[in-house]
């Protein structure tokens, strides 16, 4: 909070000792701390030593640094720009008051003046200064609290990030143990998804998170029986119904692990269709999270171009033809356009992480 009235420091500036005595007597009953100066330059020199007044009363007509120049200097100084300045002048010309206002003066007292007038004007300015100081103190407190909160949030975010990275590693290992015949499938899907996210212009941090969490798109398969998961050939209707539950299992598993919501979105929604015909929620268009739309295409492209226990790999031409044909209903057309715009990079990724043999 601001200083109390008895702690308020007032600078009185006048080259005439008699005026300084009058100023002091006018304010004597207010309990201010008072320092007097015979020249504006002396008052500024005091400020430079680190003594900052709460208010300045200055005569205008002084040799050397007059009241106008002193006011200009105080308002230009970073430490005193908010300090109220009351100019005392024997000049009654409106042009002089305009000059004072342009210099930054906050109030005027015209000679001759009654001591009560000076006291009242100083009291009014000091009240405004007190309120301004209290507001500044509150703002500083709020700023400190905001900085502290941001630091706490940053620390918590780092903790969650480290936790999520650990969870990703554990779940990836569990997924690999259950579904070992997919080879480098996870690496390719992550790399494809990152290429698509970057080419779509997503922020770097968001693209990196998509690459990281794309690896968890099928983590819910840990809840699917091996007889279904590794079955060669087509699934029955009931088996397919059970297989579709891997999206929900993955979402629930990641939720229990307090993983990043993006990871949950990918696990839950990477089998949604752009036309609304997908599962498990039947989301449509942009209601499907962008990270899920990206991973859906990355996963499908990889599934088409590689061998699985239930199918042989399609040729590159056939796989890409299927992707183009499905772009109208299955996939987000914008993501499909990005895929084919970066097809050379996609082929490089596929070659780099090709399955052995």
N, C-alpha and C positions, 0 to 999 in steps of 0.2 A: 504494500500500500504506500501511498505518498507520505511525505513528511507532515508532521503536525504543524500548526500555525507557528508555534514557538521555535521551530527548527527552520523556518523559511528564511532564506538568505536574500537580502535586497541590496543591490548596488545602487548607490546614489552618485551621480556624475555631474559636476558643475565646476567651472573654473573660479566661481565666486564663493568664498568661504561662508559668507552670510546666507547665501542660498542653500548651501549644504546644511547649515544649522537649522534653517527653516524646514527643509525637507525632513531632517531627523526628528525635529520636535513634532511635526505633523503626524509622524508614524510611530512616535515613542510609545503610545499606549497599546499598540497592536502586538507587541512582543516579538517583532521580527529581529533576526540577526542582521546587522547593517554594516556595510563597508562603504567608505566614501573615497571618491577619486576626483582629482582636480583636472583630469584630462581623459578623453576617450581612449587614448593610446594606453594609459595606465590600466584602465579597466580591461582592455583586451589582453594586455600582458598578464594580468591576474588570471584571466580565463585560460591562457596558454599553460599556466602552471597546474591546471586541473581543478581550480576553484570555479564551480559553476553556479551562478546565481539562479534563484527562482523567479526573479523579476528585476528589471532595470528601470530606474527613473533617471532620465538624462535631460539636461538643458540642451537646447538646440544651438544657440549661438555661443560657440567656444572656439578659441584659437586652436590651431592644429587640427585634431580630429574632432569635428563638430558632431552634434547629435544625429544628423542625417547619416553621416559616414559611419558613425559608431553603430547605428541601427542596421545599416547595410551589412557591416562586417559581422555583427552578431547573427543575423539571419542567414548569412552564408556559411557560418561555422557549423559543423556537424553536431557539436555538443550543445550549441545554444540556439539553434534555429527555432525551437519551440518555446524559448523563454520570452514572456511578454515584455514589451518595451513601451514605457509611457514617456512621451516627449513633452517637455515643459518649454513653452515658447511665449515670447512676448509679441510674436508676429500673428496678426489676425487676418492676414491675407489668405484667401481660399487656396491660392496657388501653393503656399507653403505647407498647408495641410495635405494637399494632394501629393506634394513632394515627399512628405513624411509617410503617407500611406504607401507610396510607391517604394519607399525604403523598407517597408515592412512594419511600421509602427502599429501597435495594437490600440493605443488610446492617446489622447492629448489633454494637457492642462494648460490653459492660457493664463499668463500673468496679467494682472495680479490675481492670485487665487486665494481662497479661504482654505486653511489647513484641513477642514472637514471634507472639502471637495477632493483634495489629493488623497486623503485617507480613504474616502469612499471609492475612488477610482482604482486605487491600489488593491483595496479589499476585493473589489469585483474581479479584477484581473487575476488576483491570487486564487480566488475561488475557482475560476476557470482553469488555472494552471493545476490546482489540486485535483480537480476532476480529470484533467488530461493525464496527469501522472498516475492516478489510480487506474484509468483505462489502460494505459501503457503497461502498468504492472500486471493487470489481469491478462492482457494479451501475451505478455512474456510468459506468464504462468501457463496459459493455454498452449503456447508454443512449446514450452518445456514438456508439458504433458503429452503433446502430440509427438514430439521427438522420442520420448520414452515409449509411448505406445507403438510407434513405428519400429523401434528397436526390438520391443518384445515380439511384435508380429514377425519381424525379420528372423529373430531367433527361432520362433515357433515354426515358421515356414521352413527354415533350414533343417530343423528336427524332423518335420514331416517328410521333407525331401529325402533325407538320409534313410528314414524308416521305409519310405516307398521304394527306394532303390533296393533295399534289402529284401522287401517283400517281392519285388519283381524278380530278383535273382532266385529266391526260393521257389516261387510259383513257376518260373520258367523251367527250373530243374524238375519239379514235379510233373509238369506238362510233358517234358521230354521223356521222362521215364514211362509215362503212360502211352505216348504216341510217337515212339522212336523212329517209325519208318518215314517221317516227313523230312528227315535230313536237315538241310539248311533252310527249311520253309520259314521259320521265324525270322532268321536274319534277312531273307529276301523281302518278306512283307514289311519289316521295319524300314528297310532301305527304300523300297518302293514308296511307302507312305511318306517318308521324309522328302523324297524328290517331289512328290505331288504337292505336299504342303508348302514347300519352298517356292515351287513354280506358281502356286496359287497366290503368292504374295502374303502369306500369313507371317506374323512376326516371328523372328528367329527362336524366341523362347517357346512359343506355341508349337512351332514345327519340331523342335527338339523333344518336347513332351509327347507329341504324337508318335515320333520315332520310338521313344522309350516304351510307351504304353501299348503300341501296336503289338508288341510281343505277348501281351496278355489277352488278345482277342478271343482265343479259344481256351482260356484257362479253366472255364467251367466244364470242360470235357473230363476233368478229374472225377466228376460225379456221374459220368456215363459208363455203364457196364462195358467191359472189354468185348463181350460178345457182339455188341452193337458197334462200338468204336472201331474195332478191327475186322469187322465183317467184310468179306469180299463179295461184291455184287450189290444189287439194289436192296435197300432196306424195306421192310414191310411198313404199312401205314402206322402201325403202333410203334415200331422201332423208330420211324422218322419222327413221330410225336415226342418220343423220349429224347432223341438226339437234339431236337430243337430246344429242349430245356437247358442245354449247356449255356445258352445266352443268359438265362435267369440265374443259373448256378454261379456263373462267373461274376455277375453283378453283385449277388449276395455275398460271395466270398470276398470280393474286393471291398464291399461295404463294411464287412466285419473287420477287415484289416485296416480300415480307415485310410484307404488309398486315395490318391488324387481322383476327384470326380471325373476327370477326363478318362481315366482308366476304366471306370465303371461304365461310362457312356459307350466306349468302344466295345467292351465285352457284351453289353446289353443290346446294342443297336447295329452291329455290323452286318446283320442279316435282314435289316429293314430294306425295303425297295422304295425307290424314288416315287413310284406310282401308288404306293400305299399297300401293296400286296405282300409285304414281307412279314417277318415275325421278330419278336414276340408281341409287339404292341400295334402293328399295322400303321406305323408312322408314315407320313407322306412329305415329300419335298423338303423344304428347308426346316421342317420341324424335326428332321433327323439331324442330330449334332454333326457338324462339319467333320469332326475327327472320325466319326463312324462312317460317314459317306466316303471319306478318303480310304480308310482301312478296308471297307467293303470291296472297293475296286482293286486295291493292292492284293487282298487275299484271293479274290476271284481270279485275277490275272495269273497269280502263282499257281492256283489250283488247276487252271486250264493248261498251263505250259509245263507241268511236272507230273511224274507218275505218282499215283496214290494206290493204296492197297485195293481199292475198288475200281480203278481205271488206269488206262495208259495215258501218257502225255499227248496232248494234241500238238500238231505242228504250230510253229509260230504264226503262220498265215491264218490257219483255221482258228486259233485261239483269239487272235486280234480281230478276226472277222466276227466272231461270236460277241466279243466285247462291243464292237460297233453296233451290231444288231440289237444288243440289249440296252444300249445307252438311252433309248426312248423310255423304257419302263423300269428296268432294274436299277441302273446307276444314274447318278447325277450327271447330266450331259456336260456340265461345265468341268467336272472332274475328268470325264472321259476325254474332253478336248485337251486338257492339260497333259493327260497321259500320252496321247499321240503327239503332242507338241514336244514331249521330252522322250520320245520312244528310243532314241539312240542311247540316252543315259540309262533308261530302263533295261535295255539289252545288255549294257555293260555291267549293271548290277547282277543281272541273271547269270552272266558268264562268271563273274567273280565269286558268286556263292552257289555255283552249280553243285548238284548232288554228286557224290563220288560214283564212279562206274558208269 
